[in-house]
Amino acid sequence: MPRIAPYESWIQQAEEIEFPNQVFIEGEYVDAAAGQTFPCHSPIDGRCLTQIAAGDSEDVERAVKSARKAFEDGRWSALPPKKRKRILMAFAEKIRAHADELALLETLDMGKPILFSRTHDIPSVVRTIRWYAEAIDKVYGEIAPLGNNELGLITREPLGVVGAVVPWNFPLDMAALKFAPALAAGNSVVLKPAEQSSLTALRIAAIALEAGIPAGVFNVVPGKGPTAGQALGRHMDVDMISFTGSTEVGKLFLKYAGESNMKQVALECGGKTPNIIFADAPDLDVAVRNAVDGIFYNSGQVCTAASRLLVEEKIHGEFMEALLDAARKIEPGDPLNPATEFGTMVDETQTGRVLEYIESGHREGADLLLGGERINQESGGCYITPTVFDKVRREMTIAREEIFGPVLATIAFSDSSNATELANDSQYGLQAAVWTRDLSKAHKMARALKAGMVTINSLDSYKEVMPFGGVKQSGFGRDFSLHGLHKYTQMKSTYIALD
Ligand code: NAD
């Protein structure tokens, strides 16, 4: 784990840091064409950090034009993979060298504890870029099984211009999962960060240029979803949209594609992970610790947050007691303090939304065992306490909708088939977790659960070497692994008659 600077140092750096705030097109920072901006508030204290350029359709038009020109003239797309690899490795190295600055921008922008932005998010970005850089000169085409007088080549080509639209919960980490494989495959990219968290995306645009990624290949257009995001989704010259965000907006991108040029769409959307604890879990203390981290990490603002806790009836009482003991120890605090493990919500809007969900839990008759309040309001920050509901019924809003906050909904179950039925009773299917030492029960559950990823005796589904993504309304397409690279390519079949 990287060493992390002390609290005072982060406070001082926060006073001195510069905030990137312009659109990045063709290798240059420029104002939005219409000259509009929007304020960037820190959820730590409500302070306005800077005014960000509000990109709109004109800026998207310029960015796509620049990306298309770069793609067609081959300044990146036609480089030998070995060369793209070298430049991407240099890009990763420069990000590593700027890790403190980037982690601080992320924390100030969205309230994630500096401990995690510095030791998880930025190192993860570096790993992702390196992984795809390393992969790109090891991917081969195929030769079709044909007769001696003919030759069939199956090659993979970049798609062209990829629009990457990302959320605010792991701003740079999620962005890297798109731009790293897209760039490695030879595409040009237009990245649209979430309006709540544009800073790191804007900063790394210049770092990419310094590392040798040619101007025009990597463009960043900050702005609101319905303007900049929609313009990218509807653009006639964008070949693919790679989206991570809510299910609601994911559906809009399908519509935009259908109403424009039928561009490819890959969707990583919402989730409502069922975390299923059987009485025969190998170690109930470990299961408790994971259940707590699984919902409260990043203040619950995680697509795979283990927000539905399903506990076998016969251990329900003791499990909840241990869980409450652990959850009571979590203290929300200043995200700039490296001792803080639980920071703020991303902004006022999300804070309000989560409080409404907590209210609905009360109204619909769930038992509030812990938290449920907004605190530290005098700081100007967006703090909500870790919240645990018990005796939740499957039809309640907090059991069905993705809250995207630190709110746990607990339901007791009787046996495996009851657990499976409860777990699958959801519009989402991103991840499911099962805790049992019974191997055949684990395998049967893994088969029966409708999720893109199932974890057994673990909640860790983020592995570079394993595809990550959902089924049902959690989306389709996979990030990570070579599958996550292939989706930024298209297959071409070339048939050659040899006689
Ligand atoms: P969101 O859907 O509101 O926004 C995501 C992106 O879409 C942002 O860049 C936003 O500006 C843009 N957008 C919003 N409205 C738009 C519109 N009308 N047209 C075009 N673009 C638009 O999501 P969010 O609130 O930023 O993030 C939270 C969501 O992201 C949660 O649902 C979470 O589960 C999901 N998420 C999923 C994964 C995954 O890998 N499956 C990972 C992280 C987050």
Boltz pocket constraint, residues with backbone or C-beta under 6 A from the ligand:
constraints:
  - pocket:
      binder: B
      contacts: [[A, 165], [A, 166], [A, 167], [A, 168], [A, 169], [A, 170], [A, 174], [A, 192], [A, 193], [A, 194], [A, 195], [A, 223], [A, 224], [A, 225], [A, 226], [A, 227], [A, 228], [A, 229], [A, 230], [A, 233], [A, 244], [A, 245], [A, 246], [A, 247], [A, 248], [A, 249], [A, 250], [A, 252], [A, 268], [A, 269], [A, 270], [A, 271], [A, 302], [A, 303], [A, 304], [A, 402], [A, 404], [A, 430], [A, 469], [A, 470], [A, 474]]
      max_distance: 6.0
